[in-house]
Amino acid sequence: MKEALKVRVWDRYLVVPKLIGATFILISVIMLVYTSIAAFAAYDHVKDVRACVAAAQTAAEYSVCVQKGMAAGIYVYAPKDFDPEHTAVPSDEVWSVILPQLSWWLFWLAVLVISIVIYRVGKFMIPLEESVAVVPVETAPAKPEKPKEEKPKTTRKRKTTRKKSTSTKTTKK
């Protein structure tokens, strides 16, 4: 079974589970970093849009904030008539922007753990409890055993299969 898990590439043997595990470890670490950066960037976008909405004094400034929020994927409450006191970014918007990033981060964390298990598959031992049931079996009455006769040991001379070879040397002229 172990030979089936090896592949020869040039002059080296690669163990397939280790190769697959190492590849997915690399991919999952890169994606963990990427989703972490994306989550922080999404949170920064929410903070920027909230600050923009809080600072907006005119309908034009507020429409710029709404456009900035739409570009970042953030919902901004846009009333028909602009009133600086009744403009807001919903408080649950932070979670609606960060939770998808968090779920992807947890997915890649699970991929990383599974990849480490696959990489170390040869070193893991799964403890299994083994129980053996003893079943009583009726046996036939035992016959008395006859004593075995011992044969005298003889020594034989070892035969060799090597042939004597005669070699002739040739000289250069």
PADRENLO-804466 format. One record per atom (N, C-alpha, C, O): x, y, z; residue in one letter. Coordinates in steps of 0.001 Angstrom, whole numbers, padded with zeros to 6 digits, always signed. Layout:
// PADRENLO-804466
XYZA
...
This chain:
// PADRENLO-804466
+000826-001202+000000M
+000000+000000+000000M
+000860+001251+000000M
+000530+002239-000656M
+001974+001208+000745K
+002816+002378+000818K
+003469+002684-000519K
+003715+003848-000834K
+003751+001665-001302E
+004361+001904-002602E
+003386+002588-003553E
+003816+003312-004451E
+002106+002378-003378A
+001117+003013-004249A
+000997+004500-003958A
+000487+005256-004784A
+001462+004923-002795L
+001352+006324-002418L
+002581+007132-002821L
+002688+008311-002482L
+003513+006500-003547K
+004719+007199-003970K
+004737+007334-005480K
+004311+006441-006212K
+005238+008464-005923V
+005354+008724-007352V
+006796+009134-007620V
+007374+009934-006884V
+007364+008579-008675R
+008736+008921-008995R
+008742+010104-009965R
+008141+010054-011038R
+009427+011151-009564V
+009586+012332-010393V
+011084+012569-010509V
+011761+012804-009508V
+011589+012509-011710W
+013011+012573-011999W
+013720+011495-011184W
+013463+010311-011403W
+014583+011851-010274D
+015318+010849-009498D
+014813+010734-008070D
+015431+010053-007251D
+013717+011379-007764R
+013214+011380-006388R
+011842+010749-006333R
+011095+010749-007311R
+011528+010213-005169Y
+010192+009678-004927Y
+009425+010690-004101Y
+009901+011157-003066Y
+008236+011024-004566L
+007364+011936-003833L
+006220+011149-003226L
+005613+010306-003885L
+005934+011427-001976V
+004822+010782-001302V
+003578+011622-001597V
+003523+012804-001255V
+002595+011012-002224V
+001423+011740-002725V
+000648+012448-001609V
+000312+013618-001788V
+000343+011818-000471P
-000382+012565+000573P
+000392+013770+001077P
-000206+014807+001363P
+001708+013658+001191K
+002498+014802+001634K
+002471+015918+000599K
+002392+017095+000950K
+002537+015552-000667L
+002494+016551-001732L
+001157+017287-001741L
+001119+018513-001843L
+000067+016539-001636I
-001271+017150-001610I
-001432+017999-000356I
-001931+019123-000424I
-001011+017465+000792G
-001122+018205+002052G
-000319+019490+002031G
-000804+020528+002480G
+000908+019439+001514A
+001743+020641+001464A
+001146+021686+000536A
+001194+022882+000826A
+000582+021236-000581T
-000036+022175-001515T
-001221+022882-000866T
-001351+024102-000969T
-002079+022127-000205F
-003240+022743+000422F
-002870+023558+001655F
-003572+024516+001980F
-001798+023212+002346I
-001324+024043+003453I
-000921+025412+002923I
-001284+026439+003496I
-000176+025421+001834L
+000249+026685+001244L
-000951+027518+000785L
-001021+028718+001053L
-001888+026872+000095I
-003072+027583-000391I
-003889+028137+000770I
-004327+029287+000728I
-004097+027327+001807S
-004946+027778+002912S
-004288+028899+003718S
-004982+029794+004200S
-002975+028865+003869V
-002305+029959+004592V
-002432+031264+003801V
-002702+032321+004371V
-002235+031178+002483I
-002379+032378+001651I
-003808+032911+001731I
-004007+034119+001862I
-004800+032033+001656M
-006194+032476+001713M
-006573+032989+003104M
-007410+033886+003210M
-005982+032447+004169L
-006229+032990+005509L
-005746+034431+005598L
-006439+035294+006136L
-004566+034681+005072V
-004036+036044+005081V
-004926+036960+004235V
-005234+038082+004636V
-005332+036470+003062Y
-006169+037276+002166Y
-007510+037626+002819Y
-007932+038782+002774Y
-008181+036645+003425T
-009487+036932+004035T
-009343+037817+005270T
-010239+038604+005575T
-008221+037693+005985S
-007988+038591+007125S
-007862+040031+006652S
-008448+040945+007232S
-007093+040217+005594I
-006930+041567+005046I
-008263+042091+004525I
-008590+043260+004729I
-009033+041240+003855A
-010331+041662+003319A
-011299+042025+004442A
-012085+042960+004289A
-011261+041307+005569A
-012147+041623+006697A
-011782+042979+007298A
-012661+043786+007602A
-010490+043225+007468F
-010085+044519+008005F
-010413+045653+007038F
-010805+046740+007461F
-010253+045401+005746A
-010596+046424+004748A
-012094+046706+004752A
-012501+047860+004621A
-012917+045675+004900A
-014369+045875+004946A
-014759+046688+006180A
-015625+047561+006109A
-014118+046398+007304Y
-014406+047162+008514Y
-013979+048622+008341Y
-014676+049527+008801Y
-012857+048854+007691D
-012416+050226+007432D
-013382+050957+006508D
-013627+052150+006686D
-013934+050249+005517H
-014925+050866+004625H
-016170+051300+005410H
-016713+052382+005192H
-016605+050430+006324V
-017778+050779+007136V
-017478+052018+007986V
-018312+052917+008091V
-016287+052061+008590K
-015926+053234+009396K
-015872+054499+008540K
-016322+055559+008975K
-015324+054396+007325D
-015239+055562+006444D
-016620+056060+006036D
-016872+057265+006041D
-017506+055150+005688V
-018855+055553+005271V
-019603+056169+006445V
-020308+057165+006278V
-019456+055582+007638R
-020110+056165+008821R
-019590+057571+009098R
-020367+058469+009421R
-018269+057764+008972A
-017697+059095+009203A
-018167+060077+008138A
-018419+061245+008434A
-018284+059606+006898C
-018759+060465+005812C
-020212+060887+006048C
-020561+062054+005870C
-021052+059931+006448V
-022465+060234+006697V
-022598+061183+007883V
-023431+062089+007868V
-021778+060974+008908A
-021861+061842+010078A
-021425+063271+009745A
-021918+064227+010343A
-020504+063414+008795A
-019990+064748+008453A
-020792+065426+007348A
-020573+066608+007081A
-021698+064731+006709A
-022455+065307+005574A
-023419+066378+006076A
-024184+066159+007015A
-023363+067543+005427Q
-024242+068646+005796Q
-025208+069014+004678Q
-026226+069664+004916Q
-024887+068601+003469T
-025762+068932+002338T
-026179+067648+001643T
-025607+066581+001870T
-027181+067773+000799A
-027663+066607+000056A
-026600+066095-000906A
-026532+064889-001145A
-025779+066957-001458A
-024714+066531-002380A
-023647+065720-001645A
-023178+064698-002146A
-023277+066180-000472E
-022289+065438+000327E
-022850+064075+000738E
-022144+063068+000735E
-024124+064071+001089Y
-024747+062814+001501Y
-024836+061836+000335Y
-024638+060636+000521Y
-025133+062334-000864S
-025213+061438-002022S
-023833+060867-002341S
-023732+059733-002809S
-022767+061637-002095V
-021411+061098-002263V
-021177+059962-001270V
-020574+058945-001615V
-021652+060136-000044C
-021502+059083+000971C
-022297+057834+000587C
-021836+056709+000784C
-023487+058043+000040V
-024304+056906-000399V
-023597+056161-001524V
-023577+054930-001541V
-023020+056905-002462Q
-022287+056275-003572Q
-021050+055528-003049Q
-020734+054437-003525Q
-020365+056109-002082K
-019192+055456-001488K
-019606+054165-000784K
-018910+053152-000863K
-020736+054213-000101G
-021245+053007+000568G
-021652+051938-000423G
-021386+050756-000203G
-022295+052335-001516M
-022696+051355-002532M
-021472+050708-003170M
-021486+049515-003471M
-020422+051482-003377A
-019201+050930-003961A
-018540+049923-003022A
-017915+048959-003467A
-018686+050158-001727A
-018087+049246-000747A
-019029+048112-000363A
-018650+047222+000399A
-020264+048137-000889G
-021227+047094-000565G
-021915+047310+000760G
-022335+046356+001414G
-022032+048558+001156I
-022627+048908+002449I
-023930+049642+002202I
-024007+050557+001383I
-024946+049223+002925Y
-026256+049871+002797Y
-026256+051163+003598Y
-025895+051170+004775Y
-026656+052245+002967V
-026794+053535+003640V
-028240+053969+003477V
-028778+053966+002369V
-028861+054339+004578Y
-030253+054779+004551Y
-030329+056103+003802Y
-029680+057081+004172Y
-031127+056117+002749A
-031266+057332+001933A
-032718+057779+001943A
-033528+057236+001191A
-033068+058750+002772P
-034452+059239+002796P
-034749+060103+001569P
-033835+060551+000876P
-036042+060331+001313K
-036438+061160+000159K
-035933+062587+000333K
-035323+063161-000569K
-036193+063130+001476D
-035772+064501+001752D
-034564+064447+002680D
-034585+063780+003714D
-033528+065150+002299F
-032296+065135+003091F
-032491+065896+004397F
-032903+067056+004405F
-032190+065224+005489D
-032209+065851+006807D
-030960+065337+007521D
-030884+064138+007792D
-029986+066177+007838P
-028733+065714+008438P
-028923+064940+009736P
-028064+064140+010107P
-030022+065162+010422E
-030234+064473+011684E
-030824+063082+011504E
-030750+062264+012421E
-031400+062798+010359H
-032034+061500+010125H
-031309+060665+009073H
-031936+059870+008374H
-030031+060835+008959T
-029225+060018+008047T
-028373+059087+008885T
-027869+059475+009939T
-028215+057879+008423A
-027448+056926+009233A
-027024+055725+008400A
-027565+055443+007331A
-026034+055034+008943V
-025638+053715+008441V
-026168+052743+009491V
-025863+052899+010673V
-026950+051749+009091P
-027494+050821+010093P
-026381+050160+010907P
-025302+049867+010392P
-026673+049931+012201S
-025643+049380+013089S
-025305+047927+012769S
-024200+047468+013061S
-026244+047206+012175D
-025939+045812+011831D
-025143+045693+010536D
-024801+044588+010115D
-024851+046819+009907E
-024095+046788+008648E
-022670+046282+008862E
-022092+045653+007976E
-022112+046553+010024V
-020763+046049+010319V
-020756+044531+010244V
-019865+043941+009634V
-021736+043905+010855W
-021775+042438+010857W
-022091+041876+009479W
-021556+040834+009102W
-022948+042548+008727S
-023278+042025+007400S
-022110+042139+006434S
-022074+041437+005424S
-021157+043012+006728V
-019971+043132+005881V
-018859+042203+006351V
-018124+041649+005533V
-018732+042031+007657I
-017612+041253+008188I
-017924+039753+008282I
-017017+038934+008131I
-019171+039381+008524L
-019483+037951+008682L
-019146+037085+007465L
-018655+035972+007658L
-019377+037524+006230P
-018935+036684+005104P
-017424+036476+005096P
-016941+035390+004778P
-016680+037525+005449Q
-015221+037383+005505Q
-014810+036435+006634Q
-013885+035636+006485Q
-015504+036535+007750L
-015215+035657+008883L
-015527+034200+008544L
-014775+033300+008918L
-016627+033970+007841S
-016970+032597+007469S
-015952+032023+006501S
-015592+030851+006606S
-015479+032837+005553W
-014422+032349+004664W
-013138+032093+005440W
-012428+031132+005144W
-012826+032920+006415W
-011631+032719+007225W
-011715+031395+007986W
-010737+030649+008045W
-012877+031104+008564L
-013047+029833+009278L
-012991+028641+008325L
-012466+027588+008685L
-013526+028796+007116F
-013436+027724+006116F
-011979+027409+005791F
-011587+026242+005756F
-011175+028449+005551W
-009773+028200+005211W
-008985+027701+006401W
-007987+027002+006226W
-009409+028043+007612L
-008771+027479+008804L
-009038+025982+008888L
-008136+025215+009222L
-010268+025553+008588A
-010599+024128+008568A
-009816+023405+007474A
-009347+022287+007685A
-009672+024034+006307V
-008874+023436+005231V
-007421+023279+005679V
-006779+022277+005366V
-006906+024258+006404L
-005535+024174+006912L
-005368+023004+007867L
-004391+022262+007771L
-006303+022831+008782V
-006211+021722+009745V
-006285+020373+009025V
-005507+019468+009325V
-007204+020237+008092I
-007330+018985+007338I
-006079+018740+006502I
-005646+017597+006357I
-005502+019791+005958S
-004281+019646+005165S
-003109+019183+006017S
-002288+018382+005569S
-003031+019681+007232I
-001967+019234+008138I
-002153+017759+008470I
-001177+017012+008536I
-003382+017338+008678V
-003649+015913+008942V
-003247+015068+007738V
-002640+014010+007905V
-003575+015514+006536I
-003203+014769+005328I
-001690+014745+005168I
-001125+013721+004781I
-001033+015851+005459Y
+000423+015918+005336Y
+001100+014943+006288Y
+002104+014322+005938Y
+000557+014809+007478R
+001179+013962+008492R
+000511+012590+008595R
+000596+011945+009640R
-000148+012138+007536V
-000906+010890+007577V
-000020+009695+007923V
-000500+008745+008541V
+001226+009716+007551G
+002104+008595+007853G
+002535+008542+009295G
+002944+007487+009779G
+002452+009669+010002K
+002916+009721+011385K
+001798+009598+012404K
+002057+009382+013588K
+000557+009734+011958F
-000562+009624+012879F
-000917+008167+013094F
-000957+007381+012148F
-001168+007822+014309M
-001649+006487+014631M
-003031+006661+015245M
-003193+007362+016244M
-004001+006035+014654I
-005351+006123+015176I
-005540+004959+016142I
-005524+003802+015723I
-005719+005249+017425P
-005869+004164+018383P
-007242+003502+018246P
-008278+004157+018360P
-007226+002242+018009L
-008467+001485+017915L
-008471+000444+019028L
-007471-000232+019270L
-009582+000331+019682E
-009690-000663+020736E
-010160-001957+020103E
-011161-002006+019389E
-009414-002983+020385E
-009725-004257+019779E
-010159-005210+020886E
-009474-005345+021900E
-011274-005857+020695S
-011718-006828+021682S
-011909-008172+020979S
-012417-008251+019860S
-011491-009201+021665V
-011589-010546+021102V
-012555-011332+021972V
-012385-011439+023186V
-013560-011873+021327A
-014536-012665+022066A
-014065-014115+022093A
-013691-014676+021063A
-014088-014705+023266V
-013695-016099+023409V
-014968-016939+023399V
-015845-016772+024246V
-015054-017835+022437V
-016220-018684+022301V
-015813-020099+022700V
-014904-020675+022102V
-016471-020654+023692P
-016099-022024+024098P
-016518-023019+023009P
-017633-022967+022490P
-015611-023905+022688V
-015857-024901+021658V
-015619-026273+022268V
-014625-026503+022957V
-016549-027176+022002E
-016355-028533+022507E
-015318-029224+021641E
-015369-029162+020413E
-014412-029857+022278T
-013358-030542+021536T
-013514-032048+021699T
-014077-032536+022679T
-013004-032755+020721A
-013029-034221+020779A
-012010-034670+021814A
-011039-033964+022087A
-012231-035827+022379P
-011257-036314+023368P
-009889-036464+022720P
-009759-036920+021584P
-008902-036075+023458A
-007546-036083+022921A
-006993-037498+022901A
-007172-038268+023845A
-006311-037826+021797K
-005658-039132+021685K
-004275-039010+022290K
-003639-037960+022199K
-003829-040039+022882P
-002474-039973+023458P
-001448-039839+022323P
-001536-040513+021297P
-000502-038973+022538E
+000504-038744+021524E
+001602-039786+021630E
+001988-040210+022719E
+002093-040185+020461K
+003210-041124+020441K
+004489-040318+020559K
+004608-039237+019981K
+005423-040836+021293P
+006695-040113+021385P
+007400-040131+020023P
+007435-041158+019345P
+007933-039034+019654K
+008617-038933+018379K
+010037-039452+018525K
+010715-039227+019528K
+010455-040154+017487E
+011812-040667+017502E
+012739-039576+016996E
+012456-038882+016019E
+013831-039454+017682E
+014796-038465+017258E
+015729-039079+016240E
+016258-040170+016455E
+015931-038400+015153K
+016830-038862+014123K
+018205-038281+014403K
+018334-037135+014834K
+019203-039065+014161P
+020557-038529+014391P
+020870-037454+013348P
+020557-037600+012166P
+021476-036405+013803K
+021831-035331+012908K
+023123-035689+012190K
+024092-036137+012802K
+023113-035485+010912T
+024310-035765+010134T
+024832-034456+009581T
+024079-033521+009309T
+026108-034422+009428T
+026697-033220+008849T
+027084-033523+007418T
+027632-034582+007114T
+026803-032617+006583R
+027138-032770+005187R
+028144-031709+004808R
+028193-030620+005380R
+028919-032057+003852K
+029877-031104+003356K
+029147-030159+002403K
+028342-030584+001575K
+029440-028907+002538R
+028771-027901+001729R
+029293-027960+000290R
+030498-027986+000038R
+028358-027979-000619K
+028743-027994-002019K
+028766-026559-002510K
+027851-025777-002253K
+029806-026244-003203T
+029890-024907-003757T
+029549-024958-005230T
+029861-025922-005931T
+028915-023921-005674T
+028542-023880-007093T
+029459-022936-007852T
+029234-022649-009028T
+030469-022468-007190R
+031395-021563-007828R
+032311-022331-008771R
+032840-023389-008427R
+032482-021790-009934K
+033372-022429-010892K
+034684-021681-010897K
+034746-020462-010737K
+035708-022446-011082K
+037020-021820-011160K
+037152-021186-012526K
+036882-021812-013552K
+037562-019957-012522S
+037724-019286-013791S
+039190-018974-014011S
+039920-018605-013091S
+039580-019128-015210T
+040951-018797-015555T
+040913-017535-016383T
+040191-017439-017375T
+041669-016613-015975S
+041694-015361-016702S
+043028-015205-017402S
+044079-015562-016870S
+042965-014680-018571T
+044192-014434-019324T
+044365-012956-019461T
+043414-012217-019714T
+045556-012543-019297K
+045836-011120-019406K
+046342-010837-020802K
+047160-011569-021359K
+045834-009765-021341T
+046316-009359-022647T
+047206-008145-022462T
+046947-007282-021623T
+048213-008100-023228T
+049128-006971-023113T
+048971-006081-024311T
+048597-006521-025398T
+049261-004832-024095K
+049170-003852-025163K
+050399-003934-026035K
+051509-004153-025549K
+050198-003760-027298K
+051364-003785-028191K
+051688-002405-028630K
+052637-002205-029387K
